[in-house]
Amino acid sequence: MHTFLFAHGAGGGMNAPFMTAVARGMEARGIRVVRFEFPYMKARRRVPDREPVLLQAWRDVVAEHGGGAAVAIGGKSMGGRMASMVADELGVRALVCFGYPFHPPGQPEKLRTKHLAALRTPALIIQGERDPFGTPAEVAGYELSPSIEIAWIAGGDHSLKPRETENIARAVDLASAFILRQICADATNGPGRGG
């Protein structure tokens, strides 16, 4: 079975309703989903760990599950952003981000996209059209690697609301198909695409 390591966003842990809905949906489509929590969430602290701690948590989880060549990784918001920062380093098979935080809401000048221009890992960003962390008009102007695909969810916000059930099902379909497509491509082309 294919494995997707799935990290939570800044404000909700691995058992948040969004995380659970995505995990169950992907598992129903034949993808094993492993959720985990960053150290601050395990300790029940409200403020996220500093970036080096978050990135090391990703390295540790990937190592625990056989290394990058064995897994796809991604996450909700902050969890997906951190995954995108280690994807190439770890040589993972694919990256899927749900609601990428391109910038803080209301602060479009504070971009979090520099590393995305050179990303080599096949990546899918699933974004609501009304996401205050990055709208279609904003994202169209960013310099993003050709390895990145963006799928827009009509009317969705950062958590794909309203019509959350319908929108999450759509996002799960997109994510699952993308991961399976990358695994098939790896089988055809050989290892090392993301490294």
N, C-alpha and C positions, 0 to 999 in steps of 0.2 A: 504494500500500500504506500502511496506517496505521502510525504509528511510536509505540513505547513506549520511553521512556528509563528505564533500569533501574539503580538504584544499589545497591551492596553494603552489608552490615551492618558493624558496627565491627570484627569479628574476621576476616573473610574477604574476599578481593578479588573482582573481577568474574568470575573463572574458578572460583570455589568450586563444588562439585557442585550445591548448591541453585540457585545463579544459572544454571548451565548447563542444568539440568533445566527450570527455568521458561522460560528463553529459547527453548530448542528446542521446548518444548510450545506456546508462544504463536506461534512462527514457523510451526509446523505448522498452526495455525489461522488463518493469513493476516495476522498482525501482525508487522511488522518490529520487532525488539528491538535496541536499541543499549545496550550495557553500557559503563560507564566507571568509572574509579577516582578517588577523592579524592586530593588531593596527598600525604597521609601514606602512603597505600598505594602510590602510584607510587614514592615514595622508600624504600619497604620499612621504614617506621617502624611500631612497634607501637601507639603511642598516637594516637588520632584527632586530627585538627586541631580547633582551636577552632571554635565554631559559625559565626562570621562567615566563616571560610575555607570551611567546608562549604557554606554557603548561596551564596557567590559561585561555587563550583564548579558548583552547580546552575544558576545564572543563565547562566554561560558555556556550559554544555552545551546548554541550551535555545536560546540565541541561535545557536549553531553549527548547530542543526537546524531553523532557520526560524522560531523564536519560539513562544510558547505556543499560539497558535491552530493550529499545525501538529502538535502532539504531545500524547500522554498521558504522564504521568510517574509514577514510584513507585519502590519499593525494598523491600529486605529490612531489617527492623528500623530501625537508625539511618538508613539510606539513605531509607527511606520516611518517617520522621519529618522529616528535612530537606526532603524533597520537599513534605510537607504544609505546611511553613512558608513556601514560596515559591509554592505553587500559585495562590493568588488573585492575588498580585502579578504573576505572569507570564501569567495568563489562559490556563492550559492547559485542554485539553479534558476531561481526566479525571485522577484520581489513584487509584492502587492501591497499598496497603501490605500487605506480607506479614509478619505478626508485628509489629504496631505495639508499640513499647516504652512502654506507658502509664505505667509506673513501673519503677524498678530492682527486680530480684527481692528479695523480703523487705523492701521499703521502700514499701509502698503509699501512704504519706503524701507521697511525693515525686512528685507527679503531673506528667505532661508533656502536659497536655490543654487548657490555657487557650486556645490559639489554635484548637482544634478546635470550640469552642462557636460561633464566628462564621464558620467555613469556608463559602465559597460554591461552591467547585469540587465537582462531583459526585465523590464519593469512595467507594471500597470498601476496607474493612479486612478482610483474611482472617486469622483468628486461630485457633490451636489451642485447644481447650477446656481443655487442661492447661498453657497458656502462663503461666510464672511472672511475665511482664511485664504480665499483665492477664487475669484469668479472667472467665467470663461473669457471675458474681455481682458482681465489682468493676465491670466495665464498665457493667452495668445501672444503676449509681448515678451515672455521669458525665454531665455536661452536654455533650452533643454536638450539633452542627448537624444539622438535618434533611437536609442534603445528603449525610450520611454513612450508608452501609449497612455493616452488619457481618455477615460470613458466618463461622460457626463450623465448624471441621473437627473432627469427632468423634474424641476421644482424642488429638489431636495436641498436641505441645509447641511450643516457639518455632520449631523448624525442621520442624514437622509430622511428627515421628517419634512413635511407630513407624509402621509401614505407610507409610513415606516415599514410595515410588513411587506407591502408590494415592492418598495424600493430596495429593501435589504435582499429580498429574493432575487431581484434583478442583479444587484451587486454580487451576490453569491454565484449566480450563473456566469457572470463575466469573469470573476476571479477563478473559479474552478476551471473553466474552459481555457483560460490563459495559462494556468499552471500545467494542466495536462498537455497543452500545445508545446510548452517549453520542454517538458520532459520527453515528448516524442521527438522534438527537434534535437535534443541532446543525444538521444538514442541513435539518430541518423547521422549527426555531425561529429559525435564523440565528445569527451569531456573537455572542460577548460574554457567554456564560453564566457563564464562570469569572472574568471580569475585574472 
